[in-house]
C-alpha cells in the first residue's frame, strides 16, 4: 500500500486513536482522539482550546498515536504514527462535522463549537502491523516529506551460514534458501532473538 492508503485506513477503519503528547515535565500524556479526515496535506482532527491536550500541541507541535482494529489481539491490525501537527483554526470545522455527523450530538449548535479548532498532522512516519496474517505483516511509510528511519535488524556479510538465527526466529522470517541469509523485514517482529543468538555478531541493528 502507499502512504495515502494507510492514512485512509486510519481515518475510515480505525478512526479512534490513542494520542500521546508531552507535558511541561517531559512526561507523556495520552488522550483518545478521533482522526476525522485525510487528504494530500495530512490527517485532520479537532479538539477544544480549553483542554490540556490543546496546550501541549501548541507548545510542542508534535505527537504520536496508535489505533487498532480487530476482534482480539490475534485478529487485529494496528497503525502508529509519530509526527508534526499544526493548528488550522475553525475554517475546516464544517467539513469535519459533515464527514463525522456524530459530532453534532456532542456540539449541537454553532455557539457550542466556538471552542473547537482543527489540527493537521502534516508530516510524519508510520508503521503498519497486522497480527492476523501468518507470518505477521508489517510495513513502514512516511508522508509530508518526513525521512524514514530504518528499524529492526540486518544480516551482514560476516554471516557464516550457521542458520542459528533462523532456529531462534519466532516468525521464521529469515530466508536461508540462498547463499546470503536475509531477514524478510515485512514479516519481522523486531524481537532481537537473531541479534542475541548470532555467534559471530553478523547481525546489526538498522538505523
C-alpha positions in Angstrom: 0.0 0.0 0.0 1.0 3.6 -0.5 1.2 6.2 2.3 -2.2 7.6 1.4 -3.8 4.1 1.7 -2.5 3.8 5.3 -3.9 7.2 6.2 -7.2 6.4 4.6 -7.4 3.2 6.6 -6.6 5.2 9.8 -9.4 7.6 9.3 -12.0 5.2 7.7 -11.5 1.9 9.5 -9.7 2.7 12.8 -10.9 6.3 13.4 -10.4 6.4 17.2 -6.8 6.5 18.3 -4.8 7.0 21.5 -2.6 10.1 21.0 0.5 10.9 23.2 1.8 14.4 23.8 4.4 15.6 26.3 3.7 17.8 29.3 5.9 20.5 30.8 7.7 17.9 33.0 8.7 15.9 29.9 6.2 13.1 30.7 3.9 11.6 28.1 0.1 12.2 28.4 -2.4 10.2 26.4 -5.9 11.1 25.1 -8.4 9.3 22.9 -8.7 11.4 19.7 -10.7 10.6 16.5 -8.9 11.0 13.2 -11.6 12.7 11.1 -10.3 13.3 7.6 -7.3 13.0 5.3 -6.1 14.4 2.1 -2.8 15.2 0.3 -1.9 17.6 3.1 -2.1 15.2 6.0 -4.5 13.9 8.7 -7.1 16.1 10.4 -8.6 16.0 13.9 -10.1 18.6 16.2 -10.0 19.5 19.9 -11.3 22.1 22.2 -9.0 25.0 23.0 -9.7 24.7 26.7 -8.1 21.3 27.0 -4.6 20.5 28.2 -4.2 18.4 25.0 -4.5 21.6 23.0 -1.9 23.4 25.2 0.6 20.6 24.8 0.1 20.5 21.0 0.6 24.3 20.7 3.7 24.2 22.8 5.5 21.3 21.1 3.7 20.7 17.8 4.4 17.0 17.9 2.5 13.9 18.8 2.5 10.1 18.5 -0.6 8.0 18.0 -1.7 4.4 17.7 -5.0 2.9 16.6 -6.1 -0.8 16.4 -8.9 -2.6 14.7 -9.9 -6.2 15.2 -11.8 -8.6 17.5 -8.8 -9.6 19.5 -5.0 -9.4 19.6 -4.5 -12.2 17.1 -7.1 -10.8 14.6 -6.1 -7.2 14.6 -4.3 -4.6 12.6 -2.5 -1.7 14.3 -1.3 1.6 12.8 1.0 4.0 14.5 2.2 7.5 13.5 4.6 10.0 15.0 4.9 13.4 13.5 4.3 17.1 13.5 1.0 18.9 13.9 -0.2 22.4 13.5 -3.3 24.3 14.3 -5.5 25.4 11.3 -8.3 27.1 13.2 -12.1 26.8 12.6 -12.3 27.1 8.8 -12.4 23.3 8.3 -14.9 22.6 11.1 -17.9 22.4 8.7 -16.1 19.8 6.6 -15.2 17.7 9.6 -18.7 17.9 11.0 -20.2 16.9 7.7 -17.9 13.8 7.4 -18.4 13.0 11.1 -22.0 13.7 11.9 -21.9 12.2 15.3 -20.0 15.3 16.4 -23.3 17.2 16.1 -24.6 15.3 19.1 -21.6 16.4 21.2 -21.5 20.0 20.0 -25.1 20.6 18.8 -25.0 24.2 17.8 -22.7 26.9 16.4 -22.2 28.5 19.7 -21.0 25.3 21.4 -18.5 24.8 18.6 -16.7 28.1 19.2 -14.3 26.3 21.5 -13.2 23.9 18.7 -10.2 24.1 16.5 -8.8 21.9 13.8 -5.2 20.4 13.6 -3.5 18.7 10.8 -0.7 16.1 11.1 1.3 17.4 8.1 4.5 15.4 8.4 5.2 12.1 9.9 6.3 8.5 9.8 4.1 5.5 10.4 4.1 1.8 10.9 1.5 -0.8 9.9 1.3 -4.1 11.9 -1.0 -6.9 11.1 -1.2 -9.8 13.5 -4.0 -11.5 11.6 -1.5 -12.7 8.9 0.7 -15.7 9.2 3.6 -14.8 9.3 2.8 -11.3 10.7 2.9 -8.4 8.3 4.5 -5.0 8.9 5.3 -2.0 6.8 6.7 1.5 7.3 5.7 4.6 5.5 6.3 8.4 5.6 4.3 11.4 4.4 4.7 15.2 4.2 8.4 14.9 3.4 9.4 13.1 6.6 12.5 10.9 6.3 12.2 7.2 7.0 14.4 5.9 9.9 15.0 2.1 9.4 14.4 -0.2 12.4 14.9 -3.8 13.0 17.9 -5.9 12.2 20.2 -6.6 9.2 22.4 -9.6 8.5 25.8 -8.5 7.2 28.4 -10.1 5.0 30.1 -11.5 8.2 27.4 -14.3 8.3 28.9 -17.8 8.3 25.7 -19.5 7.4 25.2 -21.4 10.6 21.4 -20.7 10.5 21.1 -20.4 14.3 19.3 -17.2 13.8 16.6 -19.0 11.8 16.0 -21.5 14.6 15.6 -18.7 17.1 13.2 -16.6 15.0 9.6 -16.9 16.2 8.2 -16.0 12.8 10.7 -18.0 10.7 11.1 -14.8 8.6 14.8 -15.4 7.8 15.4 -16.6 4.3 18.1 -19.3 4.4 17.5 -20.6 0.9 20.3 -18.6 -0.8 24.0 -18.2 -0.1 23.2 -14.9 1.7 20.9 -15.2 4.7 18.3 -12.4 4.6 15.7 -11.2 7.1 12.3 -10.6 5.5 11.7 -7.2 7.0 8.0 -7.3 6.1 7.5 -10.2 8.5 9.9 -9.4 11.3 8.8 -8.8 14.9 12.0 -6.8 15.7 12.3 -9.1 18.8 16.1 -9.2 18.5 16.4 -13.0 19.0 18.6 -13.3 15.9 20.8 -10.5 17.1 21.3 -12.0 20.5 21.9 -15.5 19.2 24.4 -14.9 16.3 27.8 -16.5 17.3 29.8 -14.2 15.1 27.9 -10.9 15.7 27.0 -10.7 12.0 23.6 -9.2 12.8 23.3 -5.5 13.4 20.6 -3.1 14.3 19.2 -0.9 11.5 19.1 2.8 11.9 
